[in-house]
Amino acid sequence: MTRSRIPLLVEIPLLVWLVILWGALWQDFSAGNLIFGLLIALAVVNIFYLPPVELAGRLNLWAAAVFVAAFVLNVAKASFEVFWIALTRGPRTKNGVVAVQLRSHSDLLVTATGHTISLIPGSLVVDVDRSTSTLYLHVLDIPDPDKADRFRDQVRRIEAGLIRAIGSKEEVAMVKAEAANRRNGGTS
């Protein structure tokens, strides 16, 4: 089976990411090491099939800064919550696997949302259904359906922050419409 050649311009974000990752793994960002990393990246994208990283073509720096600030606050808050749960309840804590269907069908946004939520203590992605953009997460302290719903809302807020920062215009419009609907007393 042959595959069509992906244009180099479309592969640039992936190549840049692979070169940065190469430098980080070797802890060496010298020109020689990065050039070698670029050669390795070019070999990887030409030998192995990797789907193209499709970007929405927009970046909202203010929304990205707000997202990063909210992420740092979420990490700090969750760290204390996990500490408190471990200290007070220990192994008696009820955990669960929670499915969260995301708005976006962009592989980049689904992946970024999954990684972000996994970096916040207390949850971890265990599976992803790309066809429905559903994340399955193992979550600490889910004793009842209400707590699971609150966790789903948290994941969808994280996704909304990412959409505001790097999502397509259509996804941003969808997030704004849902926020307006909630403010007007409707449900999303």
N, C-alpha and C positions, 0 to 999 in steps of 0.2 A: 504494500500500500504506500503510495507516495503522498507527501503532504506539500501544500503550496508553501512557497518561501515567504516568510514574514519580512516585510521591508525593514531595513536597518533603523530607520527613523522610529518605527514602532518599538523596536527592541532597545532603544537607548535607555529608558528608565530601568529596565531589567539589568542591562550591562552596568550602568552606574551603581545600582544596588549591589551587584555581585562584586564589583571592584572595591566598594566601601567595605563590604563584608570580608573580603580577602585581606584588606589592610587591617581591619579590626581583629581578625583571627590571628594574624601574625604580629599584631601590635607594632606595625611598621608601616608608616604612611610615606616612606621615601618614594621618589619618582621611579626608581628602578623596580621596587616591589609592586607599585601600582601598575606599572606597564606590564610586568609579568602577570599580575592579576587580571588585567584586561585581556591578555592573550588566553589565559585559562577561561575567562568568561566567554570569549568569542568561540572557543572550542566547545564549551558546554552548550551554548545556545545553538550551535550548528550540529552537534552530534546527538543531543537529547532533545526530544520534543517537549517544549515548555510553552504553555499557552501565553499569548501576548498579554502584557500588563496594559490594560486599557484605562487610560486616565480620562477624567471628565473634561479636562482642559481648563480647569479653574482652581484657584487657590485663594481662599479668603484668610488673610493673615490674622485679622482680628478674631475671627471664629476659631482659628487654629490656636491662638494664644489663650482664648477662653477655654477651649477644650483641654489644653495642657494644664492650665490652672485647676480645672475641675478634676482632672485625672489625678493630680498630685494630692488634692484634698480627699478624693475617694480612697487613694492608697493609704493615707494617714489614718482616716476614719476606720477603714476596714482592718488595718493592722491592730488598732486598739480593740475593735470588736472581736477579732479572732483571739487575741490575747485574753480578753475577758471571758469568752466562751470556754476556752481551754482551762482557764483558772477556776471557773465556777461550776461548769457542767462536765467537762472532760469527755470521757467516752459515752456518756448518756445523751450526747447531742444527736438529734435526728437530722440526717443529711438526706439529700435527694438529688435525682437527676431531673432537670427542668428543661423543657423544650421552649425555645424562643424563636418565633418566626420573624425575620427581619423584613424591613421595607424594601431595602435595596437588593438587587440581584447582581450587583457588581462584585466580581471575585475579590477585587481590591478592598472594597468596603466591608464585605463579609469577613475577610481575613483580618483586616485591621480591627474590626469590632471584637472578633474572637480573641485576638492577641491582647487587646486592651483589657477585656474583662478577665482574661487569665492572669494578667499581671497584678490585678487587684486581689489581695489575699481573701481567701474564702471560696473561690470558685475556680473551675478549670474546665476547658472545653474537652469533651470526650468524643464528640462526633459532629460532623457537619453534613447536612444534606444540601448539596449545591443546587439541586433541581427546585427546591422550595425555599432556599436561603434560610434554613432552620439550623440553629445552633443547639446542640444538646450539651448541657453543662452540669457537672457535678458541683453541688452547692452545699456549703456548710450551714447548718441551722435552718432547716426548712421543715418546721413541725406541722404546718397546715397549708391549705391552698391559698389563704390570704398572703402568707409570707412568700409563697412561690409567685403570686401575681405582683407583689412589690418588687421582687427580684427581676421579673420580666420587664417591668417598667424601668428599672435601673439600666438594664441592657439596652432597651430602646432609647433611653436618654443618651447613652453613650453613642449609639449608632447615629442619633440625630445630631450630636456634636460633630461627629466625623463627616456627616453629610453636609452640614453647614460649612465645614472647612474645605472639603475636597470633593463633595458630591456634584452630580450634574445639576443643571438648572431645574430640570423636572423634579429631581429628588428634593431639592431645596424647597421648591414650591409645595410639594406634598407635605414636608415637615412643617412649613409655615401654615398651611391649611389645617393640619391636625392641631397645631398650637392654638390657632384662632377658634377652631371648633371647641376645644377644651375650655378656652376663656369664655365662650358664649354659652357654656353649660352643656354642650353636646358630648358625645363619646367618640373616641377615635376608631 
